[in-house]
């Protein structure tokens, strides 16, 4: 009887031990996946935030161009001064597509996030972002550079900035909507994005400082080679 009781206690202890081991492993694995999920979401939201700010800057430039056009209409003698301001238009809104490629090309990344609605909204944001670059920035730059529309007073006054301004605003409204949807779906606050942005900015500053050190070493190597070449020239070797 005692041995049976001892056996049952041993079996119970073993069962509890196995349950605790697997249960703990499951909890650790779950927490790891949740951490990875949040990191991916914040990476994407950081990219979306930066893209939106860059596009807002581009949108502002277009409206500033219309204001300069108005100034020219008021005083055409300022043409030479104002035409250069009108010509300043970025080739692109100033964002990179690295995060988009990481997010869109990896099914594992999408599976880790595990939210179809979020994935769809992010994809729509990136599609709108590409359309903005193509239909607004590239199109405007090409029209200005290829037609030389700003080479004369009449051309600068007649240039149809309003179509780009209205189109830009339309895309911007859509992009802001997608951004708000993404935040709501994944329960991401502006404060969280701001904290994440500051952490990334600190990292980029740190990397920039390392680049400066590397540049200094490169310059030192180049200067050393220049000194060697100068010394060799003095020897007049054949």
For each residue, the residues with C-beta under 8 A, 3 or more apart:
1: 4 5
2: 5 6
3: 6 7
4: 1 7 8
5: 1 2 8 9
6: 2 3 9 10
7: 3 4 10 11
8: 4 5 11 12
9: 5 6 12 13
10: 6 7 13 14
11: 7 8 14 15
12: 8 9 15 16
13: 9 10 16 17
14: 10 11 17 18
15: 11 12 18 19
16: 12 13 19 20
17: 13 14 20 21
18: 14 15 21 22
19: 15 16 22 23
20: 16 17 23 24
21: 17 18 24 25
22: 18 19 25 26
23: 19 20 26 27
24: 20 21 27 28
25: 21 22 28 29
26: 22 23 29 30
27: 23 24 30 31
28: 24 25 31 32
29: 25 26 32 33
30: 26 27 33 34
31: 27 28 34 35
32: 28 29 35 36
33: 29 30 36 37 112
34: 30 31 37 38
35: 31 32 38 39
36: 32 33 39 40 112
37: 33 34 40 41 112 113 114
38: 34 35 41 42
39: 35 36 42 43
40: 36 37 43 44 103 109 112 113
41: 37 38 44 45 113 118 186 188
42: 38 39 45 46 188 192 193 196
43: 39 40 46 47 99 102 103
44: 40 41 47 48 99 103 122 182
45: 41 42 48 49 182 183 186 188 193 196
46: 42 43 49 50 99 193 196 197 200
47: 43 44 50 51 95 99 100
48: 44 45 51 52 122 125 178 179 182
49: 45 46 52 53 179 193 197
50: 46 47 53 54 95 197
51: 47 48 54 55 93 95 125 129 175
52: 48 49 55 56 175 176 179
53: 49 50 56 57
54: 50 51 57 58 93 94 95
55: 51 52 58 59 93 95 129 132 171 172 175
56: 52 53 59 60 172
57: 53 54 60 61 93 94
58: 54 55 61 62 90 93 94 132 136 137 168
59: 55 56 62 63 165 168 169 172
60: 56 57 63 64
61: 57 58 64 65 88 89 90
62: 58 59 65 66 89 136 140 161 164 165 168
63: 59 60 66 67 165
64: 60 61 67 68
65: 61 62 68 69 85 86 89 161
66: 62 63 69 70 161 162 165
67: 63 64 70 71
68: 64 65 71 72 82 85 86
69: 65 66 72 73 86 156 157 159 161
70: 66 67 73 74
71: 67 68 74 75 78 82
72: 68 69 75 76 78 79 82 86 153 156 157
73: 69 70 76 157
74: 70 71
75: 71 72 78
76: 72 73 79 153 157
77:
78: 71 72 75 81 82
79: 72 76 82 83 153 156
80: 83 84
81: 78 84 85
82: 68 71 72 78 79 85 86 156
83: 79 80 86 87 150 151 156
84: 80 81 87 88
85: 65 68 81 82 88
86: 65 68 69 72 82 83 144 150 156 159
87: 83 84 144 150
88: 61 84 85
89: 61 62 65 137 140 141 144
90: 58 61 93 94 137 141
91: 137 138 141
92: 95 133 137 138
93: 51 54 55 57 58 90 129 132 133 137
94: 54 57 58 90
95: 47 50 51 54 55 92 129
96: 99
97: 100 101
98: 101 102
99: 43 44 46 47 96 102 103
100: 47 97 103 104 126 129
101: 97 98 104 105
102: 43 98 99 105 106 109
103: 40 43 44 99 100 106 109 110 122
104: 100 101 123 126
105: 101 102
106: 102 103 109 110
107: 110 111
108: 111 112
109: 40 102 103 106 112 113
110: 103 106 107 113 119
111: 107 108 114
112: 33 36 37 40 108 109
113: 37 40 41 109 110 118 119
114: 37 111
115: 118 119 185 186
116: 119 120
117: 120 121 185
118: 41 113 115 121 122 182 185 186
119: 110 113 115 116 122 123
120: 116 117 123 124
121: 117 118 124 125 178 181 182 185
122: 44 48 103 118 119 125 126 178 182
123: 104 119 120 126 127
124: 120 121 127 128 178
125: 48 51 121 122 128 129 175 178 179 182
126: 100 104 122 123 129 130
127: 123 124 130 131
128: 124 125 131 132 171 174 175 178
129: 51 55 93 95 100 125 126 132 133 175
130: 126 127 133 134
131: 127 128 134 135 171
132: 55 58 93 128 129 135 136 137 168 171 172 175
133: 92 93 129 130 136 137 138
134: 130 131 137 138 139
135: 131 132 138 139 167 171
136: 58 62 132 133 139 140 164 167 168 171
137: 58 89 90 91 92 93 132 133 134 140 141
138: 91 92 133 134 135 141 142
139: 134 135 136 142 143 164
140: 62 89 136 137 143 144 164
141: 89 90 91 137 138 144 145
142: 138 139 145 146
143: 139 140 146 147 149
144: 86 87 89 140 141 147 149 150 159
145: 141 142 148
146: 142 143
147: 143 144
148: 145 151 155
149: 143 144 155 156 158 159
150: 83 86 87 144 155 156 159
151: 83 148 155
152: 155 156
153: 72 76 79 156 157
154: 157 158
155: 148 149 150 151 152 158 159
156: 69 72 79 82 83 86 149 150 152 153 159
157: 69 72 73 76 153 154
158: 149 154 155
159: 69 86 144 149 150 155 156
160: 163 164
161: 62 65 66 69 164 165
162: 66 165 166
163: 160 166 167
164: 62 136 139 140 160 161 167 168
165: 59 62 63 66 161 162 168 169
166: 162 163 169 170
167: 135 136 163 164 170 171
168: 58 59 62 132 136 164 165 171 172
169: 59 165 166 172 173
170: 166 167 173 174
171: 55 128 131 132 135 136 167 168 174 175
172: 55 56 59 132 168 169 175 176
173: 169 170 176 177
174: 128 170 171 177 178
175: 51 52 55 125 128 129 132 171 172 178 179
176: 52 172 173 179 180
177: 173 174 180 181
178: 48 121 122 124 125 128 174 175 181 182
179: 48 49 52 125 175 176 182 183
180: 176 177 183 184
181: 121 177 178 184 185
182: 44 45 48 118 121 122 125 178 179 185 186 188
183: 45 179 180 186 187 188 189 190 193
184: 180 181 187
185: 115 117 118 121 181 182
186: 41 45 115 118 182 183
187: 183 184
188: 41 42 45 182 183 192 193
189: 183 192 193
190: 183 193 194
191: 194 195
192: 42 188 189 195 196
193: 42 45 46 49 183 188 189 190 196 197
194: 190 191 197 198
195: 191 192 198 199
196: 42 45 46 192 193 199 200
197: 46 49 50 193 194 200 201
198: 194 195 201 202
199: 195 196 202 203
200: 46 196 197 203 204
201: 197 198 204 205
202: 198 199 205 206
203: 199 200 206 207
204: 200 201 207 208
205: 201 202 208 209
206: 202 203 209 210
207: 203 204 210 211
208: 204 205 211 212
209: 205 206 212 213
210: 206 207 213 214
211: 207 208 214 215
212: 208 209 215 216
213: 209 210 216 217
214: 210 211 217 218
215: 211 212 218 219
216: 212 213 219 220
217: 213 214 220 221
218: 214 215 221 222
219: 215 216 222 223
220: 216 217 223 224
221: 217 218 224 225
222: 218 219 225 226
223: 219 220 226 227
224: 220 221 227 228
225: 221 222 228 229
226: 222 223 229 230
227: 223 224 230 231
228: 224 225 231 232
229: 225 226 232 233
230: 226 227 233 234
231: 227 228 234 235
232: 228 229 235 237
233: 229 230 236
234: 230 231
235: 231 232
236: 233
237: 232
238:
